[in-house]
Amino acid sequence: MFQSWKSASARWGAPVAALGLLASCSNSQTTTDTASATAKADSTSANAARPDSAATAGTAPQPVAPSKPKPTWAPGIHPEMQAVIEQLEALSGPTPMAKLTPQEARKAPSAADAAMATMKKFNIPTSPATADTMSRTVAPGVKVRVYTPKSGTAPYPVIVYYHGGGWVIANLDTYDASVRSLSEQTGAVVVSVAYRQGPEFKFPTAHNDSFAAYQWALAHTAELKGDAKRIAVAGESAGGNLACAVSMMARDKKVAMPKYQLIVYPIAGYDLNTPSYLANTQTKPLNKDLMAWFFKYYLRTPADGKSPMIDLVHANLKGLPAATIVTAQYDPLMSEGKMLADNLQKAGVTVKYKNYEGVTHEFFGMAAVVPEAKEAQAFAVEGLKSALK
């Protein structure tokens, strides 16, 4: 049962895995919470990893290469991605995450931990932080971490970002690399949302929390040194679902809509028999069994899976903001991500879509290790910058 996660945690710290973008946060408090209390409450740890933690001083980076044959489930996996997966397997042990309880799974190594371990193994350095951070409580049980650029001129564009984890696991630290990259490359303030998760908080809690955080960002753009007329939503996996759902909720509730959506390998349906689900029953870090596990612990009943907030591919998508959608080859969510792009276009929404070959779910934040992640981030930033200029 993930026999090595305790030793992995001791070696790599909290799952901050900044993958080339990590730096210690400045976590200045703007609430009445103490710094330590806030760090504990949103599962953050400002100093869990230092910018120099991934490399040995004076040693040049090495080419990233796997040490084993390609897995049978990914005959075309690219070497850098495979090297990360090998590190994930080494950290995790033999028990699949879908066999764990949610509480156990939250302690298990993540793909972000594996990427950081890969950086350490191949002596890949991290880069200095380009954003300051602060933590805020924005609604009961809902916190955000705000990333403000150290350079540029306010007011900045604003991106409200939702992390992945199937609405059950992961936290702000797990996706810190993606957020820092988006802030750095767009020059935007990024509001990263820590929504409540299942099974303690079932559907639609995460969705409602996400919309509440979006409304808070709209109401506090001046305080955030942001521009209320230049706001976007973004997210990965379950967070990609939340980003699109927030756009739908804003439309339906007559709230100011985001100008753009970045949706990365989203959960966009409830059909576990799409072509990509059937082709990816053994993939890592995400596969069919784990997706069923996420639905089990977040949805109240199977009927929730048919809600338009979950089943985006069958929802009313008319009038939504333009979007960039990214998918990965070895990912059970690839088919529905492509279907969402197609259905948005059919609804009259401008969409930029690209599938990345040779990589798995969770690759987007791994730009320091995986070349396709760097390419996908550039693709994502292109759409965001164009919409938020």
VEXDREN-2710 file (C-alpha; in Angstrom, 1 decimal):
% VEXDREN-2710
k/r/px/py/pz
1/MET/0.0/0.0/0.0
2/PHE/2.1/2.8/-1.3
3/GLN/4.8/1.5/1.0
4/SER/7.3/4.2/0.1
5/TRP/5.1/7.3/0.4
6/LYS/6.4/8.2/3.9
7/SER/10.0/8.1/2.9
8/ALA/9.2/9.9/-0.3
9/SER/7.5/12.7/1.6
10/ALA/10.5/13.0/3.9
11/ARG/12.9/13.3/0.9
12/TRP/10.9/15.6/-1.3
13/GLY/8.8/17.6/1.2
14/ALA/5.2/18.6/0.5
15/PRO/4.0/18.1/-3.1
16/VAL/5.1/21.5/-4.3
17/ALA/7.0/20.2/-7.3
18/ALA/7.6/23.5/-9.0
19/LEU/9.3/21.9/-11.9
20/GLY/11.5/24.8/-12.9
21/LEU/9.3/27.5/-11.6
22/LEU/9.2/26.8/-7.9
23/ALA/10.5/29.3/-5.4
24/SER/9.7/29.8/-1.8
25/CYS/6.5/31.8/-1.3
26/SER/6.2/35.0/0.6
27/ASN/2.9/33.9/2.1
28/SER/2.3/37.3/3.7
29/GLN/-1.0/37.2/5.6
30/THR/-3.9/39.4/4.8
31/THR/-6.4/37.6/7.0
32/THR/-6.5/37.2/10.8
33/ASP/-5.1/33.7/10.5
34/THR/-1.5/33.2/11.5
35/ALA/0.9/32.3/8.8
36/SER/1.3/28.7/10.2
37/ALA/-2.4/28.3/10.6
38/THR/-3.1/29.4/7.1
39/ALA/-0.4/27.1/5.7
40/LYS/-1.9/24.2/7.4
41/ALA/-5.5/25.1/6.5
42/ASP/-4.9/25.2/2.7
43/SER/-2.3/22.4/2.7
44/THR/0.4/24.9/1.7
45/SER/3.9/25.1/3.0
46/ALA/5.7/28.2/1.8
47/ASN/9.2/26.8/2.4
48/ALA/8.6/23.1/1.6
49/ALA/11.1/23.3/-1.2
50/ARG/13.7/25.9/-2.0
51/PRO/14.6/27.1/-5.6
52/ASP/17.9/25.1/-5.4
53/SER/16.4/22.0/-3.9
54/ALA/16.1/20.1/-7.2
55/ALA/19.8/20.2/-8.3
56/THR/23.2/19.6/-6.8
57/ALA/25.4/22.8/-6.9
58/GLY/28.2/22.7/-9.5
59/THR/26.8/19.7/-11.4
60/ALA/25.5/20.2/-14.9
61/PRO/22.0/19.0/-15.8
62/GLN/21.8/15.6/-17.5
63/PRO/19.6/14.5/-20.4
64/VAL/16.4/13.0/-19.0
65/ALA/16.1/9.4/-20.1
66/PRO/14.1/6.4/-18.8
67/SER/15.9/3.3/-17.4
68/LYS/13.3/0.6/-18.4
69/PRO/11.5/-0.5/-21.6
70/LYS/8.4/1.4/-22.6
71/PRO/5.3/0.2/-20.7
72/THR/2.9/-1.9/-22.6
73/TRP/0.1/0.7/-22.0
74/ALA/2.1/3.4/-23.7
75/PRO/4.2/2.1/-26.6
76/GLY/4.7/5.6/-28.0
77/ILE/5.5/7.4/-24.7
78/HIS/8.2/10.0/-25.0
79/PRO/11.4/9.4/-23.0
80/GLU/11.1/12.4/-20.6
81/MET/7.5/11.5/-19.8
82/GLN/8.4/7.9/-19.2
83/ALA/11.2/9.0/-16.9
84/VAL/8.7/10.8/-14.7
85/ILE/6.3/7.8/-14.7
86/GLU/9.2/5.6/-13.5
87/GLN/9.9/8.0/-10.7
88/LEU/6.1/7.9/-9.8
89/GLU/6.2/4.1/-9.7
90/ALA/9.3/4.2/-7.5
91/LEU/7.8/6.6/-5.1
92/SER/4.3/5.0/-5.0
93/GLY/4.7/1.3/-4.5
94/PRO/2.5/-1.5/-5.9
95/THR/-1.0/-0.5/-4.6
96/PRO/-3.1/1.4/-7.2
97/MET/-4.5/4.7/-5.9
98/ALA/-8.0/3.4/-6.6
99/LYS/-7.5/0.8/-3.9
100/LEU/-6.8/3.5/-1.2
101/THR/-9.2/5.5/0.9
102/PRO/-9.3/9.3/0.0
103/GLN/-7.4/10.0/3.2
104/GLU/-4.6/7.6/2.2
105/ALA/-4.6/8.8/-1.4
106/ARG/-4.1/12.4/-0.2
107/LYS/-0.9/11.4/1.5
108/ALA/0.4/9.4/-1.5
109/PRO/3.1/10.7/-3.9
110/SER/1.7/12.7/-6.8
111/ALA/2.8/13.2/-10.4
112/ALA/4.2/16.5/-9.3
113/ASP/6.4/14.8/-6.7
114/ALA/7.6/12.4/-9.4
115/ALA/8.5/15.3/-11.6
116/MET/10.5/16.9/-8.8
117/ALA/12.2/13.6/-8.2
118/THR/13.1/13.5/-11.9
119/MET/14.6/17.0/-11.7
120/LYS/16.7/15.9/-8.7
121/LYS/17.9/12.7/-10.4
122/PHE/19.0/14.5/-13.6
123/ASN/20.2/17.7/-11.8
124/ILE/17.7/20.0/-13.4
125/PRO/17.7/23.4/-11.6
126/THR/14.6/25.4/-10.7
127/SER/14.2/29.0/-11.6
128/PRO/13.7/32.1/-9.4
129/ALA/10.2/33.0/-8.4
130/THR/8.6/35.7/-10.5
131/ALA/5.5/36.2/-8.4
132/ASP/4.8/37.0/-4.8
133/THR/2.1/35.1/-3.0
134/MET/-0.5/35.7/-0.3
135/SER/-3.3/33.6/1.1
136/ARG/-6.9/34.7/1.6
137/THR/-10.1/33.2/2.9
138/VAL/-12.8/34.2/0.4
139/ALA/-15.8/32.2/1.5
140/PRO/-16.6/29.7/4.3
141/GLY/-14.2/26.8/3.8
142/VAL/-12.7/28.3/0.6
143/LYS/-9.2/29.8/0.4
144/VAL/-7.2/31.1/-2.4
145/ARG/-3.5/31.7/-3.0
146/VAL/-2.9/34.9/-5.0
147/TYR/0.2/35.1/-7.3
148/THR/1.2/38.7/-8.1
149/PRO/3.9/39.4/-10.7
150/LYS/7.0/41.0/-9.3
151/SER/7.5/42.9/-12.6
152/GLY/5.2/44.6/-15.0
153/THR/2.7/47.4/-14.3
154/ALA/-0.7/47.2/-12.6
155/PRO/-3.5/46.8/-13.3
156/TYR/-2.7/43.2/-14.3
157/PRO/-5.0/40.8/-16.1
158/VAL/-6.4/38.2/-13.7
159/ILE/-6.7/34.4/-14.1
160/VAL/-8.8/32.4/-11.7
161/TYR/-7.3/28.9/-11.6
162/TYR/-8.7/25.6/-10.4
163/HIS/-6.4/22.6/-9.6
164/GLY/-7.1/19.0/-10.5
165/GLY/-7.4/15.9/-8.4
166/GLY/-10.8/14.5/-9.3
167/TRP/-12.5/16.9/-6.8
168/VAL/-11.1/14.5/-4.1
169/ILE/-7.3/14.8/-3.8
170/ALA/-4.4/17.3/-4.5
171/ASN/-4.1/20.9/-3.4
172/LEU/-2.7/24.2/-4.3
173/ASP/0.9/23.0/-3.9
174/THR/0.4/20.1/-6.2
175/TYR/-0.3/22.5/-9.1
176/ASP/2.0/25.3/-8.1
177/ALA/4.2/24.8/-11.1
178/SER/1.4/25.4/-13.6
179/VAL/0.1/28.5/-11.8
180/ARG/3.6/30.1/-11.6
181/SER/4.1/29.4/-15.2
182/LEU/0.9/31.0/-16.2
183/SER/1.6/34.1/-14.1
184/GLU/5.1/34.4/-15.4
185/GLN/4.2/33.9/-19.1
186/THR/1.0/36.0/-19.2
187/GLY/2.0/38.7/-16.7
188/ALA/-1.2/38.1/-14.9
189/VAL/-2.3/37.9/-11.3
190/VAL/-3.4/34.3/-10.7
191/VAL/-6.0/33.4/-8.1
192/SER/-5.5/29.7/-7.3
193/VAL/-8.6/28.3/-5.6
194/ALA/-8.6/25.7/-2.8
195/TYR/-12.2/24.4/-3.0
196/ARG/-13.7/21.9/-0.6
197/GLN/-13.4/18.2/-1.8
198/GLY/-15.3/14.9/-1.6
199/PRO/-16.2/12.7/0.1
200/GLU/-16.4/15.2/3.0
201/PHE/-18.0/17.7/0.7
202/LYS/-20.0/16.1/-2.2
203/PHE/-21.2/17.5/-5.5
204/PRO/-21.9/20.3/-6.1
205/THR/-19.8/21.8/-3.3
206/ALA/-16.5/22.1/-5.3
207/HIS/-18.5/23.7/-8.1
208/ASN/-20.3/26.2/-5.9
209/ASP/-17.0/27.0/-4.1
210/SER/-15.3/27.6/-7.4
211/PHE/-18.0/30.1/-8.5
212/ALA/-17.9/31.8/-5.2
213/ALA/-14.1/32.3/-5.6
214/TYR/-14.6/33.7/-9.1
215/GLN/-17.2/36.2/-7.8
216/TRP/-14.7/37.2/-5.0
217/ALA/-12.0/37.8/-7.6
218/LEU/-14.4/39.9/-9.7
219/ALA/-15.3/42.0/-6.6
220/HIS/-11.7/42.4/-5.5
221/THR/-9.8/43.0/-8.7
222/ALA/-8.6/46.5/-7.6
223/GLU/-7.3/45.1/-4.3
224/LEU/-5.5/42.4/-6.3
225/LYS/-3.9/45.1/-8.6
226/GLY/-6.0/43.5/-11.3
227/ASP/-8.3/44.7/-14.2
228/ALA/-11.9/43.5/-13.8
229/LYS/-12.3/43.8/-17.6
230/ARG/-9.5/41.3/-18.2
231/ILE/-10.3/38.2/-16.3
232/ALA/-10.0/34.5/-17.4
233/VAL/-10.6/31.1/-15.9
234/ALA/-8.3/28.1/-16.1
235/GLY/-7.9/24.7/-14.8
236/GLU/-6.5/21.2/-15.2
237/SER/-8.5/17.9/-15.1
238/ALA/-11.2/18.3/-12.5
239/GLY/-10.1/22.0/-12.5
240/GLY/-10.7/22.2/-16.2
241/ASN/-14.2/21.0/-15.5
242/LEU/-14.6/23.6/-12.9
243/ALA/-13.3/26.4/-15.1
244/CYS/-15.9/25.6/-17.8
245/ALA/-18.7/25.1/-15.2
246/VAL/-17.9/28.5/-13.7
247/SER/-18.3/30.1/-17.1
248/MET/-21.6/28.4/-17.5
249/MET/-22.7/29.5/-14.0
250/ALA/-21.7/33.1/-14.8
251/ARG/-23.7/33.1/-18.0
252/ASP/-26.8/31.6/-16.3
253/LYS/-26.6/33.8/-13.3
254/LYS/-26.0/37.0/-15.3
255/VAL/-22.6/37.6/-13.7
256/ALA/-19.8/39.2/-15.6
257/MET/-18.3/36.4/-17.7
258/PRO/-14.6/35.6/-18.1
259/LYS/-13.1/36.7/-21.3
260/TYR/-11.3/33.4/-21.9
261/GLN/-11.1/29.8/-20.7
262/LEU/-8.0/27.6/-20.5
263/ILE/-9.2/24.0/-20.1
264/VAL/-6.5/21.4/-19.8
265/TYR/-7.4/17.6/-20.1
266/PRO/-10.8/18.3/-18.5
267/ILE/-13.2/15.9/-16.9
268/ALA/-16.0/16.7/-19.4
269/GLY/-18.4/13.7/-19.2
270/TYR/-19.6/10.7/-17.3
271/ASP/-19.2/8.1/-19.9
272/LEU/-16.5/5.6/-18.9
273/ASN/-16.7/3.8/-22.2
274/THR/-15.4/6.4/-24.6
275/PRO/-12.5/5.4/-27.0
276/SER/-9.9/6.9/-24.7
277/TYR/-11.3/5.3/-21.6
278/LEU/-11.2/1.9/-23.2
279/ALA/-7.7/2.5/-24.5
280/ASN/-6.4/3.7/-21.2
281/THR/-7.3/1.2/-18.5
282/GLN/-3.8/0.8/-17.2
283/THR/-2.3/4.3/-17.8
284/LYS/-0.5/6.3/-15.1
285/PRO/-1.1/8.6/-13.3
286/LEU/-4.8/8.4/-14.4
287/ASN/-6.8/5.5/-15.7
288/LYS/-10.4/4.2/-15.9
289/ASP/-10.5/2.7/-12.4
290/LEU/-9.2/5.9/-10.8
291/MET/-11.8/8.0/-12.6
292/ALA/-14.5/5.7/-11.4
293/TRP/-13.0/6.1/-7.9
294/PHE/-13.2/9.9/-8.2
295/PHE/-16.8/9.9/-9.3
296/LYS/-17.6/7.5/-6.4
297/TYR/-16.3/9.9/-3.8
298/TYR/-17.4/13.2/-5.2
299/LEU/-20.9/12.5/-6.7
300/ARG/-23.8/11.9/-4.3
301/THR/-25.5/9.5/-6.7
302/PRO/-24.8/8.4/-10.3
303/ALA/-27.6/10.8/-11.4
304/ASP/-25.2/13.7/-10.5
305/GLY/-23.0/12.5/-13.4
306/LYS/-25.7/13.7/-15.8
307/SER/-25.6/17.2/-14.4
308/PRO/-24.5/19.7/-17.0
309/MET/-21.8/20.8/-14.5
310/ILE/-20.2/17.3/-14.8
311/ASP/-21.4/16.2/-18.2
312/LEU/-20.0/19.3/-20.1
313/VAL/-20.1/17.6/-23.5
314/HIS/-23.9/17.4/-23.3
315/ALA/-24.5/20.8/-21.7
316/ASN/-25.7/24.0/-23.2
317/LEU/-22.4/25.6/-24.3
318/LYS/-23.8/28.6/-26.2
319/GLY/-22.5/32.0/-25.3
320/LEU/-19.5/30.8/-23.4
321/PRO/-16.1/32.5/-23.7
322/ALA/-13.5/31.5/-26.3
323/ALA/-11.3/28.7/-25.1
324/THR/-8.0/26.8/-25.4
325/ILE/-8.3/23.1/-24.8
326/VAL/-5.3/20.8/-24.3
327/THR/-5.5/17.0/-24.1
328/ALA/-2.9/14.2/-23.8
329/GLN/-2.5/10.9/-25.8
330/TYR/-2.3/8.5/-22.8
331/ASP/-5.2/9.8/-20.9
332/PRO/-8.7/8.4/-20.4
333/LEU/-10.1/11.9/-20.7
334/MET/-8.7/12.6/-24.2
335/SER/-11.9/11.7/-26.1
336/GLU/-14.2/13.9/-24.0
337/GLY/-11.7/16.8/-24.1
338/LYS/-11.8/16.6/-27.9
339/MET/-15.6/16.3/-27.8
340/LEU/-15.9/19.4/-25.6
341/ALA/-13.8/21.3/-28.1
342/ASP/-16.0/20.1/-31.0
343/ASN/-19.2/20.9/-29.2
344/LEU/-18.1/24.4/-28.1
345/GLN/-17.3/25.1/-31.8
346/LYS/-20.7/23.8/-32.8
347/ALA/-22.2/26.2/-30.2
348/GLY/-20.4/29.1/-31.9
349/VAL/-17.6/29.4/-29.4
350/THR/-14.0/30.1/-30.8
351/VAL/-11.8/27.2/-29.7
352/LYS/-8.1/26.4/-30.0
353/TYR/-7.5/22.7/-29.5
354/LYS/-4.4/20.5/-29.5
355/ASN/-3.7/17.0/-28.4
356/TYR/-0.1/16.2/-27.3
357/GLU/1.3/12.8/-28.4
358/GLY/3.6/10.7/-26.2
359/VAL/2.5/12.2/-22.9
360/THR/0.1/11.4/-20.1
361/HIS/-2.4/13.1/-17.9
362/GLU/-0.7/15.7/-15.6
363/PHE/2.1/16.5/-18.1
364/PHE/1.1/20.2/-18.4
365/GLY/3.0/21.5/-15.3
366/MET/6.2/19.6/-16.1
367/ALA/7.9/22.1/-18.4
368/ALA/11.3/21.8/-16.8
369/VAL/11.3/18.1/-17.7
370/VAL/8.9/17.3/-20.5
371/PRO/9.3/19.3/-23.8
372/GLU/5.6/18.8/-24.6
373/ALA/4.6/20.6/-21.4
374/LYS/6.7/23.6/-22.5
375/GLU/5.0/23.6/-25.9
376/ALA/1.5/23.2/-24.3
377/GLN/2.1/26.1/-22.0
378/ALA/3.2/28.3/-24.9
379/PHE/0.0/27.2/-26.7
380/ALA/-2.1/28.0/-23.7
381/VAL/-0.5/31.4/-23.1
382/GLU/-0.9/32.5/-26.7
383/GLY/-4.7/32.3/-26.3
384/LEU/-4.8/33.9/-22.9
385/LYS/-2.5/36.8/-23.8
386/SER/-4.5/37.5/-27.0
387/ALA/-7.8/37.6/-25.0
388/LEU/-6.4/39.6/-22.0
389/LYS/-4.4/42.2/-23.8
END
